[in-house]
Amino acid sequence: MKYFIADTHFLDKHMIGNKNFAPRPYFFVDEMDNDIIKNWNEEVSDSDIVYHLGDIAVCHEKPQRKAHEKIYDILKQLNGQIVFIKGNHDSRALFKFIEKNNYELNGKPKFSFHDVGALIKMNHTQYYMTHYPLMMGQVGPIIDLHGHIHHYSVPVKENINVGVDSPEKDYLGYEKPFGAPFSEQDIFTMVEQKKIDFAKRR
């Protein structure tokens, strides 16, 4: 099974108690991080692939190696093979640190990396996964899965925000635990319901 998520912002103190941008219901960073880890692992098994579409964590601890170690310690706790697409808060130095300490899971690397994006096909539709939302125009059966804009939604039916703060979770019609990655079926539902929503607006 494939899963999708963005903007976890592990270790990011700026996300706590922020009432203006992407408010999260936590008083402490550890509480937020532990909830994401718990909800992720209840959804994902080690036989699954999770596409993380950027902004893994924000940690400014010095020296840099210490920050990388703290982020890596969190990532090791997450189930599944994780494919990272670089976000604006993700550095190549972090990716190099993770790659240096990578290990195998089910005969494949636990972590893999893309600087810009990745393209997959599901349910006869192509999904282009990026951190920043793309404005692709009329391109046929292609959906852009993205993050970056947190609690906002792109007013285009072909763009689906898969970030943990995404308001498009409402298209699911059921509760999605905070930080639980979106399953393939979740994505199909969000795409279909957003299409229906936009058809009603004409």
Protein Blocks (a to p, Z undefined) as FASTA:
>chain_A
ZZddehklgoilklgopakgopafbfbfklmmmmmmmmmmmmpcfkbccddeejjbacfb
dcfklmmmmmmmmmmmpgcjddddddfkbcfklmmmmmmmgcceehiafbdcdfkbccdd
eehiacdddfbdcdebjnbjaddddehjomaccfbfkbccfbfklmklmmnopacdehia
cdfklmmmmmmmmmmmmmmmZZ
